[in-house]
Amino acid sequence: MTDEAESWLVVGLGNPGREYAGNRHNVGFMVADLLAERVGATFSRHKRAVAAVAEARLGFGGPRLVLVKPLTYMNLSGGPVASLVRFYKVSPAQVVAVHDELDIQYGQMRVKCGGGEGGHNGLRSMTKSLGTKEYVRVRFGIGRPPGRQDPADFVLSDFAAVERKELDFLVDRAADVVESVISRGVEPTQNLYHGA
């Protein structure tokens, strides 16, 4: 269980701007927004980083939750994250990145600590800026593009109508996964959600 003084940085990866809001690549922002809503926190611009930040406790007397939406583009996300890691004195092991994942079927969630970036520019930037791969990833499956569509175009397009029917439920589940990582740990969360 978590120590009361502990802080966790939960980074929703996405691109800033209204035109990107519904993109598959912005599912990390969607999860961060829902987590903020759950804990009654509001995002505001941080004084030390190009990011919107919301702070709260996870449950009564629980760990401090610092929700982060970098306001740079995806491929520059690492700079603001590294600044906030220093500002809040958080270990990279207490950083959770929530991101879209092409290599996982739509609707499935996977959790891991460390590993490669799988071509994800947000993760690549975070790894470079943090100087380590040893942070937690909550991977939100978006599946592969249909036919010959370029993966870069696919991630920057909105969820299809059929996907949107389930999207709220899936964003809700991803938020549950994040909370589980913080309250239970990575391995128990994997056991709980990887079969789902």
Contacts in CASP RR format, 6 or more apart in sequence:
PFRMAT RR
TARGET T0000
AUTHOR 0000-0000-0000
METHOD contacts of the structure
MODEL  1
MTDEAESWLVVGLGNPGREYAGNRHNVGFMVADLLAERVGATFSRHKRAV
AAVAEARLGFGGPRLVLVKPLTYMNLSGGPVASLVRFYKVSPAQVVAVHD
ELDIQYGQMRVKCGGGEGGHNGLRSMTKSLGTKEYVRVRFGIGRPPGRQD
PADFVLSDFAAVERKELDFLVDRAADVVESVISRGVEPTQNLYHGA
1 183 0 8 1.000
2 62 0 8 1.000
2 63 0 8 1.000
2 182 0 8 1.000
2 183 0 8 1.000
3 63 0 8 1.000
4 61 0 8 1.000
4 62 0 8 1.000
4 63 0 8 1.000
5 63 0 8 1.000
5 64 0 8 1.000
6 63 0 8 1.000
6 64 0 8 1.000
6 94 0 8 1.000
7 63 0 8 1.000
7 64 0 8 1.000
7 65 0 8 1.000
7 66 0 8 1.000
7 88 0 8 1.000
7 89 0 8 1.000
7 90 0 8 1.000
7 94 0 8 1.000
8 58 0 8 1.000
8 63 0 8 1.000
8 64 0 8 1.000
8 65 0 8 1.000
8 66 0 8 1.000
8 90 0 8 1.000
8 94 0 8 1.000
8 95 0 8 1.000
8 96 0 8 1.000
8 182 0 8 1.000
9 66 0 8 1.000
9 68 0 8 1.000
9 81 0 8 1.000
9 84 0 8 1.000
9 85 0 8 1.000
9 88 0 8 1.000
9 90 0 8 1.000
9 94 0 8 1.000
9 95 0 8 1.000
9 96 0 8 1.000
10 32 0 8 1.000
10 35 0 8 1.000
10 65 0 8 1.000
10 66 0 8 1.000
10 67 0 8 1.000
10 68 0 8 1.000
10 96 0 8 1.000
10 98 0 8 1.000
10 178 0 8 1.000
10 182 0 8 1.000
11 32 0 8 1.000
11 68 0 8 1.000
11 69 0 8 1.000
11 70 0 8 1.000
11 77 0 8 1.000
11 81 0 8 1.000
11 95 0 8 1.000
11 96 0 8 1.000
11 97 0 8 1.000
11 98 0 8 1.000
11 126 0 8 1.000
12 28 0 8 1.000
12 29 0 8 1.000
12 31 0 8 1.000
12 32 0 8 1.000
12 67 0 8 1.000
12 68 0 8 1.000
12 69 0 8 1.000
12 70 0 8 1.000
12 97 0 8 1.000
12 98 0 8 1.000
12 99 0 8 1.000
13 25 0 8 1.000
13 28 0 8 1.000
13 29 0 8 1.000
13 70 0 8 1.000
13 74 0 8 1.000
13 77 0 8 1.000
13 97 0 8 1.000
13 98 0 8 1.000
13 99 0 8 1.000
13 100 0 8 1.000
13 120 0 8 1.000
13 122 0 8 1.000
13 123 0 8 1.000
14 20 0 8 1.000
14 23 0 8 1.000
14 25 0 8 1.000
14 26 0 8 1.000
14 27 0 8 1.000
14 28 0 8 1.000
14 29 0 8 1.000
14 69 0 8 1.000
14 70 0 8 1.000
14 74 0 8 1.000
14 77 0 8 1.000
14 99 0 8 1.000
14 122 0 8 1.000
15 23 0 8 1.000
15 25 0 8 1.000
15 26 0 8 1.000
15 73 0 8 1.000
15 74 0 8 1.000
15 156 0 8 1.000
16 69 0 8 1.000
16 70 0 8 1.000
16 71 0 8 1.000
16 72 0 8 1.000
16 73 0 8 1.000
20 26 0 8 1.000
20 156 0 8 1.000
21 29 0 8 1.000
22 30 0 8 1.000
22 158 0 8 1.000
22 159 0 8 1.000
23 155 0 8 1.000
23 156 0 8 1.000
23 157 0 8 1.000
23 158 0 8 1.000
24 100 0 8 1.000
24 142 0 8 1.000
24 154 0 8 1.000
24 155 0 8 1.000
24 156 0 8 1.000
24 157 0 8 1.000
24 158 0 8 1.000
24 159 0 8 1.000
25 74 0 8 1.000
25 100 0 8 1.000
25 155 0 8 1.000
25 156 0 8 1.000
26 100 0 8 1.000
27 98 0 8 1.000
27 99 0 8 1.000
27 100 0 8 1.000
27 140 0 8 1.000
27 142 0 8 1.000
27 171 0 8 1.000
27 174 0 8 1.000
28 98 0 8 1.000
28 99 0 8 1.000
28 100 0 8 1.000
28 140 0 8 1.000
28 174 0 8 1.000
29 69 0 8 1.000
30 167 0 8 1.000
30 171 0 8 1.000
31 98 0 8 1.000
31 138 0 8 1.000
31 140 0 8 1.000
31 171 0 8 1.000
31 174 0 8 1.000
31 175 0 8 1.000
31 178 0 8 1.000
32 54 0 8 1.000
32 67 0 8 1.000
32 68 0 8 1.000
32 69 0 8 1.000
32 98 0 8 1.000
33 43 0 8 1.000
34 171 0 8 1.000
34 172 0 8 1.000
34 175 0 8 1.000
35 65 0 8 1.000
35 67 0 8 1.000
35 175 0 8 1.000
35 178 0 8 1.000
35 179 0 8 1.000
36 42 0 8 1.000
36 43 0 8 1.000
36 54 0 8 1.000
36 56 0 8 1.000
36 67 0 8 1.000
38 175 0 8 1.000
39 54 0 8 1.000
39 56 0 8 1.000
39 57 0 8 1.000
39 58 0 8 1.000
39 59 0 8 1.000
39 65 0 8 1.000
40 56 0 8 1.000
41 54 0 8 1.000
41 55 0 8 1.000
41 56 0 8 1.000
41 65 0 8 1.000
41 67 0 8 1.000
42 54 0 8 1.000
43 52 0 8 1.000
43 53 0 8 1.000
43 54 0 8 1.000
43 67 0 8 1.000
43 69 0 8 1.000
44 52 0 8 1.000
44 53 0 8 1.000
44 54 0 8 1.000
45 51 0 8 1.000
45 52 0 8 1.000
45 53 0 8 1.000
45 71 0 8 1.000
46 52 0 8 1.000
46 53 0 8 1.000
46 80 0 8 1.000
46 84 0 8 1.000
46 87 0 8 1.000
48 83 0 8 1.000
48 84 0 8 1.000
48 87 0 8 1.000
49 70 0 8 1.000
49 79 0 8 1.000
49 80 0 8 1.000
49 81 0 8 1.000
49 83 0 8 1.000
49 84 0 8 1.000
49 87 0 8 1.000
50 70 0 8 1.000
50 71 0 8 1.000
50 72 0 8 1.000
50 79 0 8 1.000
50 80 0 8 1.000
51 68 0 8 1.000
51 69 0 8 1.000
51 70 0 8 1.000
51 71 0 8 1.000
51 80 0 8 1.000
51 81 0 8 1.000
51 83 0 8 1.000
51 84 0 8 1.000
52 68 0 8 1.000
52 69 0 8 1.000
52 71 0 8 1.000
53 66 0 8 1.000
53 67 0 8 1.000
53 68 0 8 1.000
53 69 0 8 1.000
53 84 0 8 1.000
54 66 0 8 1.000
54 67 0 8 1.000
55 64 0 8 1.000
55 65 0 8 1.000
55 66 0 8 1.000
55 67 0 8 1.000
56 64 0 8 1.000
56 65 0 8 1.000
56 67 0 8 1.000
57 63 0 8 1.000
57 64 0 8 1.000
57 65 0 8 1.000
58 64 0 8 1.000
58 65 0 8 1.000
58 179 0 8 1.000
58 182 0 8 1.000
58 183 0 8 1.000
63 182 0 8 1.000
65 182 0 8 1.000
66 84 0 8 1.000
66 88 0 8 1.000
66 90 0 8 1.000
68 80 0 8 1.000
68 81 0 8 1.000
68 84 0 8 1.000
70 76 0 8 1.000
70 77 0 8 1.000
70 78 0 8 1.000
70 79 0 8 1.000
70 80 0 8 1.000
70 81 0 8 1.000
71 80 0 8 1.000
72 78 0 8 1.000
72 79 0 8 1.000
72 80 0 8 1.000
74 121 0 8 1.000
74 122 0 8 1.000
74 125 0 8 1.000
75 121 0 8 1.000
75 122 0 8 1.000
75 124 0 8 1.000
75 125 0 8 1.000
76 125 0 8 1.000
77 121 0 8 1.000
77 122 0 8 1.000
77 125 0 8 1.000
77 126 0 8 1.000
78 122 0 8 1.000
78 125 0 8 1.000
78 126 0 8 1.000
78 128 0 8 1.000
78 129 0 8 1.000
78 130 0 8 1.000
79 125 0 8 1.000
79 129 0 8 1.000
81 95 0 8 1.000
81 126 0 8 1.000
81 129 0 8 1.000
81 130 0 8 1.000
82 126 0 8 1.000
82 129 0 8 1.000
82 130 0 8 1.000
84 90 0 8 1.000
85 91 0 8 1.000
85 92 0 8 1.000
85 95 0 8 1.000
85 130 0 8 1.000
92 130 0 8 1.000
92 131 0 8 1.000
92 132 0 8 1.000
92 134 0 8 1.000
92 135 0 8 1.000
93 113 0 8 1.000
93 134 0 8 1.000
93 135 0 8 1.000
93 136 0 8 1.000
95 126 0 8 1.000
95 130 0 8 1.000
95 135 0 8 1.000
95 136 0 8 1.000
96 135 0 8 1.000
96 136 0 8 1.000
96 137 0 8 1.000
96 138 0 8 1.000
96 178 0 8 1.000
96 181 0 8 1.000
96 182 0 8 1.000
97 122 0 8 1.000
97 123 0 8 1.000
97 126 0 8 1.000
97 135 0 8 1.000
97 136 0 8 1.000
97 137 0 8 1.000
97 138 0 8 1.000
98 137 0 8 1.000
98 138 0 8 1.000
98 140 0 8 1.000
98 174 0 8 1.000
98 178 0 8 1.000
99 120 0 8 1.000
99 122 0 8 1.000
99 123 0 8 1.000
99 137 0 8 1.000
99 138 0 8 1.000
99 139 0 8 1.000
99 140 0 8 1.000
100 120 0 8 1.000
100 140 0 8 1.000
100 141 0 8 1.000
100 142 0 8 1.000
100 155 0 8 1.000
101 110 0 8 1.000
101 120 0 8 1.000
101 139 0 8 1.000
101 140 0 8 1.000
101 141 0 8 1.000
101 142 0 8 1.000
101 143 0 8 1.000
102 141 0 8 1.000
102 142 0 8 1.000
102 143 0 8 1.000
102 144 0 8 1.000
102 145 0 8 1.000
102 151 0 8 1.000
102 154 0 8 1.000
102 155 0 8 1.000
103 118 0 8 1.000
103 143 0 8 1.000
103 144 0 8 1.000
104 110 0 8 1.000
104 139 0 8 1.000
104 140 0 8 1.000
104 141 0 8 1.000
104 142 0 8 1.000
104 143 0 8 1.000
105 141 0 8 1.000
105 143 0 8 1.000
106 141 0 8 1.000
106 142 0 8 1.000
106 143 0 8 1.000
106 163 0 8 1.000
107 140 0 8 1.000
107 141 0 8 1.000
107 166 0 8 1.000
107 170 0 8 1.000
108 141 0 8 1.000
108 196 0 8 1.000
109 138 0 8 1.000
109 139 0 8 1.000
109 140 0 8 1.000
109 141 0 8 1.000
109 170 0 8 1.000
109 173 0 8 1.000
109 174 0 8 1.000
109 177 0 8 1.000
109 193 0 8 1.000
109 194 0 8 1.000
109 196 0 8 1.000
110 138 0 8 1.000
110 139 0 8 1.000
110 141 0 8 1.000
110 190 0 8 1.000
110 194 0 8 1.000
111 136 0 8 1.000
111 137 0 8 1.000
111 138 0 8 1.000
111 139 0 8 1.000
111 177 0 8 1.000
111 181 0 8 1.000
111 186 0 8 1.000
111 189 0 8 1.000
111 190 0 8 1.000
111 193 0 8 1.000
111 194 0 8 1.000
112 136 0 8 1.000
112 137 0 8 1.000
112 139 0 8 1.000
112 186 0 8 1.000
112 190 0 8 1.000
113 134 0 8 1.000
113 135 0 8 1.000
113 136 0 8 1.000
113 137 0 8 1.000
113 186 0 8 1.000
114 133 0 8 1.000
114 134 0 8 1.000
114 135 0 8 1.000
114 136 0 8 1.000
114 137 0 8 1.000
115 133 0 8 1.000
116 123 0 8 1.000
116 127 0 8 1.000
116 133 0 8 1.000
117 123 0 8 1.000
117 124 0 8 1.000
117 127 0 8 1.000
117 133 0 8 1.000
123 137 0 8 1.000
126 135 0 8 1.000
127 133 0 8 1.000
136 181 0 8 1.000
136 186 0 8 1.000
138 174 0 8 1.000
138 177 0 8 1.000
138 178 0 8 1.000
138 181 0 8 1.000
140 170 0 8 1.000
140 174 0 8 1.000
142 154 0 8 1.000
142 155 0 8 1.000
144 151 0 8 1.000
144 154 0 8 1.000
145 151 0 8 1.000
145 153 0 8 1.000
145 154 0 8 1.000
159 167 0 8 1.000
173 193 0 8 1.000
173 196 0 8 1.000
176 193 0 8 1.000
177 189 0 8 1.000
177 193 0 8 1.000
180 188 0 8 1.000
180 189 0 8 1.000
180 192 0 8 1.000
180 193 0 8 1.000
181 189 0 8 1.000
184 192 0 8 1.000
END
